Amino acid sequence: MKLKFFLLLLISANSFSKNPYIEHYAFITSEKYPDTALEYLRVNASTNTYAAYMLGQVYLRGLFGKQDNLLARRYFEVAASKNMPDAINAIADGYYSGDIYQKDIGQALKYYEKAAKLGFGPSQFQAGIVLLNNYKTKSDLQRAIHYLRQASKNRKDLGEVADASLQYINKAKKLLQSYK
């Protein structure tokens, strides 16, 4: 089951598919020789953003029985240092959930916004939700609406996300009216 999930993750990761050689190699070797695939990703993680991100996912999710939150964090940080939105979002998720960092909503928002500014739809949605659920000022609500609108535009392929964004936008607008 974990192996199949990893293969689906490899196939479905949009940014990872930009490097067909790693995807193809990891796909073939992970089926018969998972340690070989992991070693290939480890060797390339310092120079290949996608390999670093995938290793972060392997360690975070405990694929192949290799769960290690510190290593997940390390590899996400390597990929994030090269401005990979997926990795920046993973760091934000780690702060938000407390899985790989000490729970810190402020830090989560900082990373969601960083990935959102790079055009990453899931981070745009999460930044909007975090701002909406933790707003302190009118400006926070305006930023929430901004990110939720971006998410709605960028994630039209996922009707549920666009619908949810619109619902949250309406909620934020009602809260904004109380400031007038």
Backbone as a ProteinNet text record, in pm:
[ID]
protein_1_A
[PRIMARY]
MKLKFFLLLLISANSFSKNPYIEHYAFITSEKYPDTALEYLRVNASTNTYAAYMLGQVYLRGLFGKQDNLLARRYFEVAASKNMPDAINAIADGYYSGDIYQKDIGQALKYYEKAAKLGFGPSQFQAGIVLLNNYKTKSDLQRAIHYLRQASKNRKDLGEVADASLQYINKAKKLLQSYK
[TERTIARY]
82.5	0	86.5	185.5	272.2	348.3	391.6	465.4	377	252.8	162.2	136.4	122.1	100.6	219.7	339.4	459.7	464.2	429.8	429.9	327.1	209.5	108.6	158.1	226.1	280.9	381.7	466.1	563.6	495.4	395.3	327.7	247.5	182.7	91.8	158.5	280.2	346.5	382.5	310.3	329.7	473.7	531.4	666.6	768.1	739.7	834.8	840.6	729	724.8	807.3	855	941.9	1077.5	1108.9	1233.5	1199.7	1177.6	1131	1232.3	1359.7	1459.1	1450.6	1438.5	1425.9	1293.7	1185.9	1055.3	1058.1	1109.9	1113.7	1201.9	1317.9	1410.2	1350.6	1296.6	1239.1	1118.1	1039.1	921	961.1	1060.1	1102.1	1168.3	1262.5	1338	1259.8	1165.3	1091.5	1001.6	962.6	877.6	955.8	1076	1154.3	1259.3	1316.6	1427.3	1405.3	1316.8	1287.6	1410.5	1503.4	1623.4	1708.1	1707.9	1782.1	1719.5	1586.9	1518.6	1547	1540.3	1568.8	1711.8	1803.9	1943.9	1963.5	1897.1	1905.8	1854.1	1742.1	1688.4	1782.1	1838.1	1932.6	2054.4	2111.8	2232.8	2205.1	2084.7	2052.2	1983.3	1950.5	1873.6	1943.6	2074.8	2144.1	2146.1	2130.4	2134.9	2002.3	1908.7	1781.1	1667.4	1601.8	1495.2	1385.3	1350	1239.8	1276.7	1400.4	1445.2	1440	1482	1478.1	1334.5	1245.4	1104.9	1046.7	1074.7	1021	1075.5	1201.9	1256.1	1185.7	1156	1079.4	945.8	879.4	751.2	768.9	873.6	900.7	915.8	997	1023.5	904.7	832.3	716.4	607.4	582.9	473.2	513	642.3	687.3	679.6	697	693.6	814	796.3	900.1	946.6	863.3	899	1007.7	1020.8	1131.5	1083.6	987.6	940.4	1043.2	1070.2	1165.7	1134	1068.1	1025.9	1143.1	1254.6	1371	1429	1434.2	1482.4	1381.7	1253.5	1150.9	1172.1	1188.6	1210.4	1335.5	1442.3	1569.3	1552.7	1487.4	1474.3	1374	1269	1177.4	1250.4	1334.5	1408.2	1506.7	1569.1	1659.2	1580.8	1465.7	1384.4	1327.1	1284.9	1227.5	1332.5	1457.5	1564.2	1584	1531.7	1539.1	1403.4	1320.3	1189.3	1091.7	1092.8	993.9	865.7	757.2	634.3	580.3	588.5	538.8	610.8	741.6	821.6	793	777.2	744.1	608.5	514.7	383.3	394.5	482.3	501.5	554.9	643.6	695.5	581.9	501.4	386.5	293.1	264.9	180.2	241.2	373.7	443.3	427.5	432.8	409.9	263.1	174.3	31.2	-15.1	32.4	-11.4	74.2	197.3	289	357	346	405.4	558	614.9	761.4	827.8	747.6	796.3	704.5	747.3	657.1	543.5	421.3	304.7	315.9	302.5	316	236.5	117.3	28.7	92.1	162	228.3	332.5	413.4	513.9	446.8	340.2	266.9	217.8	159.3	108.4	221.4	333.7	448.6	487.3	493.8	531.6	418.7	293.3	181.5	183.2	205.9	208.4	325.4	438.3	553.9	523.6	465.8	431.2	314.8	221.7	107.9	156.1	256	310.4	381.2	419.7	479.2	371	244.3	133	84.1	120.5	83.2	-57.1	-153.7	-294.4	-325	-272.7	-302.3	-257.6	-145.6	-98.4	-183.8	-232.5	-321.6	-447.1	-502.4	-621.9	-592.6	-484	-450.7	-419.5	-348.5	-319.8	-450.4	-544.5	-673.9	-748.5	-746.4	-817	-752	-619.3	-549.4	-578.4	-572.8	-603.2	-747.5	-838.7	-980.2	-1007.4	-943.9	-967.8	-891	-793.6	-709.4	-697.2	-794.4	-782.8	-784.8	-709.6	-706.5	-740.7	-726	-748.8	-829.5	-874.7	-944.6	-850.7	-726.2	-625.7	-611.1	-617.8	-610	-725.2	-844.6	-960.5	-946.3	-893.3	-871.3	-768.3	-663.4	-563.2	-623.6	-709.8	-776.7	-857.4	-934.5	-1014.2	-923.6	-815	-719.5	-669	-621.2	-566.2	-673.5	-791.3	-899.7	-944	-944	-975.7	-870.2	-744.3	-637	-652.9	-680.7	-697.7	-813.3	-921.1	-1038.1	-1003.7	-926.3	-886.3	-787.9	-692.2	-586.9	-630.4	-736.7	-778.3	-914.9	-944.4	-1072.2	-1089.8	-976.3	-982.7	-1043.1	-1036.8	-1094.3	-1215.2	-1329.1	-1450.2	-1477.1	-1446.9	-1472.7	-1390.2	-1264.7	-1178.2	-1229.9	-1267.3	-1320.2	-1448.6	-1536.4	-1661.4	-1633.2	-1542.5	-1507.3	-1447	-1360.7	-1300.8	-1408.4	-1506.5	-1613.9	-1695.2	-1719.6	-1792.5	-1714.2	-1582.8	-1499.9	-1487.1	-1483.4	-1479.1	-1604.3	-1719.3	-1844.9	-1843	-1789.2	-1777.9	-1688.4	-1575.1	-1481.4	-1544	-1620.1	-1686.1	-1786.4	-1859.5	-1955.6	-1882.4	-1768.4	-1689.8	-1633.8	-1595.7	-1543.6	-1649	-1773.7	-1880.9	-1893.7	-1856.4	-1864.9	-1761	-1662.4	-1561	-1604.9	-1715.3	-1758	-1840.4
-119.7	0	125.6	130.8	248.9	266.3	156.5	163.9	221.8	175.9	227.8	376	417.2	558.6	640.7	591.7	663.4	676.4	569.3	574.5	674.7	676.8	774.9	915.9	932.7	1063.2	1106.9	1015.8	1047.7	1086.4	1010.9	1035.3	1164.5	1192.4	1305.3	1437.6	1434.7	1559.4	1640.8	1747.6	1827.3	1872.2	1926.6	1978.9	1867.4	1753.3	1642.8	1592.9	1599.6	1548	1632.7	1747	1828.8	1761.3	1664.9	1592.6	1446.4	1413.7	1278.9	1170.5	1203.1	1100.1	1047.5	1138.9	1096	1024.1	1078.8	1015.3	873.4	858.4	726.1	630.6	677.8	592.3	552.4	651.4	622.2	530.3	550.3	466.6	321.3	297.9	160.4	96.6	167.7	104.7	95.7	186.8	180.1	57.1	9	-108.8	-234.6	-249.7	-370.2	-348.4	-228.4	-199.5	-63.9	-59.1	71	138.4	62.3	124.4	190.8	135.3	195.8	329.5	333.7	459	564.1	523.6	617.8	667.9	579.2	619.7	717.1	690.5	781.3	920.5	924.6	1053.5	1121.7	1045	1102.1	1162.4	1089.8	1136.1	1265.6	1277.7	1393.5	1506.7	1486.9	1585.9	1721.1	1722.9	1850.3	1934.4	1870.3	1944.5	1943.7	1859.9	1850.5	1880.8	1991.7	2038.2	1933.3	1869.8	1773.5	1648.6	1606.4	1490.3	1522.2	1643	1683.4	1686	1742.8	1748.4	1607.5	1519.5	1383.7	1310	1331.9	1269.4	1322.9	1451	1506.9	1435.7	1411.5	1339.7	1195.2	1129.4	991	984.7	1074.2	1070.6	1120.5	1219.4	1269.4	1163.4	1094.4	997.6	857.3	837.7	706.3	600.5	642.2	546.7	454	331.5	228.5	208.9	245.1	227.9	322.8	438.1	529.2	661.1	660.9	788.2	853.6	980	1057.1	1205.1	1268.3	1407	1503.7	1475	1563.3	1559.3	1439.4	1430.3	1492.2	1474.4	1536.7	1688	1740.9	1885.1	1929.3	1854.8	1889	1894.8	1792.9	1788.8	1891.5	1919.1	2025.4	2159.4	2180.9	2307.6	2322.5	2212.4	2216.7	2261	2198.4	2232.7	2373.9	2411.8	2545.4	2654.1	2624.1	2723.6	2756.9	2671.9	2695.6	2743.1	2793	2849.8	2752.7	2628.7	2533.6	2551.1	2595.4	2623.1	2502.8	2382.5	2262.9	2243.4	2266	2247.5	2357.8	2480.4	2591.4	2564.8	2513.3	2477.8	2365.3	2268.1	2158.3	2211.1	2308.2	2369.6	2442.1	2516	2584.8	2484.8	2374.8	2270	2215.5	2201.6	2151.8	2243.9	2375.3	2471.7	2473.5	2463.3	2470.2	2350.6	2232.5	2110.3	2076	2125.5	2089	1954.8	1902.5	1772.4	1774.2	1871.8	1871.1	1993.9	2084.8	2202.6	2221.6	2302.8	2338.9	2420.8	2389.4	2455.7	2606.5	2678.1	2823.4	2878.7	2929.2	2977.4	3095	3181	3295.2	3251.4	3153.8	3101	3028.3	2955.1	2886.4	2988.6	3096.9	3200.2	3260.5	3285.7	3341.9	3253.1	3122.8	3031	3011.5	3007.1	2998.4	3119.1	3237	3358.3	3357.9	3306.8	3300.9	3212.4	3095.1	3005.3	3062.5	3129.5	3190.4	3295.7	3373.2	3476.8	3416.5	3289.8	3219.1	3156	3179.6	3131.3	2992	2939.9	2803.9	2803.6	2748	2748.8	2696.8	2579.7	2530.8	2627.7	2694.4	2791.3	2916.9	2955.4	3070.9	3043.5	2924.6	2886.5	2883.9	2817.8	2806.3	2941.5	3028.2	3162	3235.9	3225.5	3289.9	3235.7	3104.3	3041.4	3079.9	3075.5	3111.1	3256.4	3344.1	3485.5	3503	3434.5	3446.3	3394.3	3283.6	3223.4	3291.2	3373.2	3435.3	3586.5	3646.9	3789.2	3873.9	3983	4079.3	4219.4	4238.4	4370.7	4359.6	4474	4483	4438.7	4475.7	4438.8	4285.8	4215.3	4068.8	4011	4065.8	4017.4	4049.5	4166.6	4202.9	4110.6	4078.7	3984	3844.9	3804.5	3674.2	3668.4	3771.9	3776.9	3770.6	3845	3845.9	3704.4	3634.8	3500	3400.3	3412.3	3320.5	3342.6	3467.5	3495	3433.9	3449.6	3389.2	3238.7	3178.4	3032.9	2989.5	3064	3031	3035.9	3135.3	3147.4	3038.9	3009.3	2913	2768.8	2743.4	2605.4	2575.7	2635	2610.6	2463.7	2395.6	2253.6	2172.8	2227.1	2160.9	2241.4	2209.7	2285.5	2303.4	2200.5	2209.3	2319.1	2332.7	2436.5	2574.5	2588.7	2717.5	2751.3	2653.3	2676	2712.4	2639.6	2668.4	2808.1	2844.7	2978.2	3085.1	3065.8	3164.6	3174.2	3061.7	3063.2	3140.5	3116.3	3186.6	3335.1	3367	3508.1	3578.9	3516.8	3576.8	3595.2	3497.5	3508.1	3626.7	3639.1	3748.7	3884.3	3890.7	4017.4	4059.3	3962.3	3993.8	4045.1	3983	4029.2	4169.4	4196	4328.5	4436.7	4403	4501	4546.9	4461.9	4501.4	4607	4627.9	4730.9	4868	4875.4	5004.7	5083.8
0	0	0	86.9	92.7	-37.5	-96.8	-222.1	-331	-339.8	-441.3	-419	-293	-264.1	-312.2	-285.6	-327.6	-478.8	-548.4	-694.4	-745.3	-682.5	-721.8	-694	-582.8	-548.5	-654.6	-696.8	-800.8	-930.7	-967.1	-1093.7	-1088.3	-976.6	-970.4	-932.6	-883.3	-842.4	-966.5	-989.3	-1110.7	-1127.5	-1022.1	-1035	-1052.2	-993.2	-1004.7	-1147.9	-1219.7	-1354.9	-1451.6	-1405.6	-1489.8	-1511.4	-1429.2	-1445.4	-1475.9	-1602.6	-1637.5	-1606.2	-1601.6	-1575.5	-1432.6	-1337.5	-1198.6	-1178.7	-1234.6	-1216.6	-1272.1	-1391.7	-1454.9	-1374.5	-1335.2	-1260.7	-1125.7	-1054.9	-923.4	-936.7	-1041.8	-1062	-1082.3	-1166.1	-1194.6	-1073.1	-1012.8	-905	-774.7	-753.6	-627.1	-623.9	-740.8	-745.3	-706.1	-759.4	-731.6	-623.7	-622	-531	-462.9	-364.7	-303.3	-243.4	-189.4	-131.6	-238.6	-359.2	-469.7	-508	-513.2	-545.3	-438.7	-312.9	-205	-211.9	-240.5	-251	-366.3	-477.2	-591.6	-552.8	-484.1	-440.8	-341.8	-249	-150.5	-218.3	-311.8	-380.5	-456.4	-511.6	-594.2	-519.4	-393.6	-319.2	-305.8	-299.5	-281	-408.4	-522.7	-648.8	-723.5	-681.4	-751.5	-653	-675.8	-588.1	-573.2	-683.3	-681.3	-602.4	-613.2	-535.8	-386.2	-349.5	-207.8	-157.3	-235.7	-195.1	-179.9	-274.1	-267.1	-145.2	-112.5	8.8	133.4	133.7	244.8	259.7	148.6	151.6	199.8	152.1	194.8	346	401.4	545.2	627	579	651.5	660.5	551	544.3	589.8	612.9	658	550	425.2	314.9	325	288.3	296.9	440.2	536.9	677.3	723.8	657.4	685.6	744.3	837.1	889	979.8	951.2	1028.9	1005.5	1101.5	1083.5	1070.7	1136.7	1123.8	982.8	924.1	786	689	715.1	630.6	629.9	748.2	763.4	687.5	702.6	636.1	484.5	427.3	281.5	230.6	306.9	266.3	266.1	365.4	373.2	257.2	215.2	99.2	-24.2	-47.8	-165.1	-153.1	-34.4	-13.4	-34.5	-1.7	-20.3	-168	-254.4	-399.3	-452.8	-362.2	-394.3	-460	-417.1	-466.3	-383.8	-447.8	-373.2	-296.1	-353	-284.5	-150.7	-150.5	-29.2	72.3	23.2	112.3	177.7	99.7	152.2	255.7	230.7	326.5	460	453.4	576.2	649	572.8	632.4	699.8	629.9	688.6	817.6	817.6	935.9	1056.1	1031.4	1139.6	1180.7	1082.9	1112.6	1195.8	1158	1226.9	1348	1348.7	1455.7	1430.9	1309.3	1277.6	1275	1204.5	1190.6	1253.3	1301.8	1374.6	1494.8	1587.4	1696.7	1635.9	1674	1615.9	1632.7	1519.2	1520.2	1401.6	1429.2	1323.1	1248.7	1319.5	1255.8	1154.4	1191.5	1098.5	981.9	1012.3	905.5	803.3	850.9	761.1	678.1	741.1	669.6	550.2	572.8	464.7	364	409.6	314.5	221.3	278.7	196.2	99	143.1	53.4	-67.8	-44.5	-156.1	-236.8	-169.6	-239.2	-338	-298.2	-386.7	-507.7	-497	-610.5	-699	-663.9	-745	-711.8	-595.1	-557.4	-496.5	-569.5	-530.9	-391.5	-352.4	-217.9	-107.3	-129.1	-29.4	-29.6	-146.1	-152.2	-70.7	-88	-13.1	136.4	175.6	318.5	380.9	308	361.1	388.2	294.7	313.6	434.2	449.8	563.2	696	701.1	825.2	862.3	764	792.1	837.1	772.7	808.1	949.3	983.9	1116	1228.7	1195.4	1298.3	1279.6	1212.7	1181.4	1307.9	1300.3	1410.2	1360.5	1229.5	1172.8	1043.2	998.3	869.9	756.9	768	668.4	656.3	769.9	766.5	684.6	703.2	627	478.4	447.5	307	242.4	315.4	263.1	246.2	339.9	328.9	200.1	173.2	50.2	-72.3	-69.1	-181.3	-211	-108	-129.9	-171.8	-114.4	-150.9	-295.3	-339.1	-481	-572.4	-535.2	-615.3	-621.2	-507	-502.2	-590.2	-586.7	-667.5	-816.2	-856.8	-997.9	-1037.6	-949.9	-982.6	-971.5	-900.2	-876.7	-938.2	-1051.9	-1118.5	-1154.6	-1172.6	-1205.2	-1089.9	-971.8	-854.7	-809.6	-862.3	-833.8	-686.6	-605.6	-461.7	-397.4	-440.4	-383.6	-422.7	-549.2	-595.1	-519.7	-502.4	-428.2	-283.1	-220.9	-81.4	-70.1	-166.2	-164	-168.2	-254.7	-265.8	-137.1	-72.9	53.9	160.8	166.1	264.8	230.5	102.3	61.6	112.5	94.4	142.3	293.9	364.9	511	548.6	479.5	508.6	476.6	367.8	332.4	439.6	494.1	601.1	724.3	756.2	871.2	845.5	720.4	685.4	705.8	676.4	691.8	837	930.9	1072.2	1107.3	1022.4	1047.7	998.7	923.4	867.4	963.5
[MASK]
++++++++++++++++++++++++++++++++++++++++++++++++++++++++++++++++++++++++++++++++++++++++++++++++++++++++++++++++++++++++++++++++++++++++++++++++++++++++++++++++++++++++++++++++++++

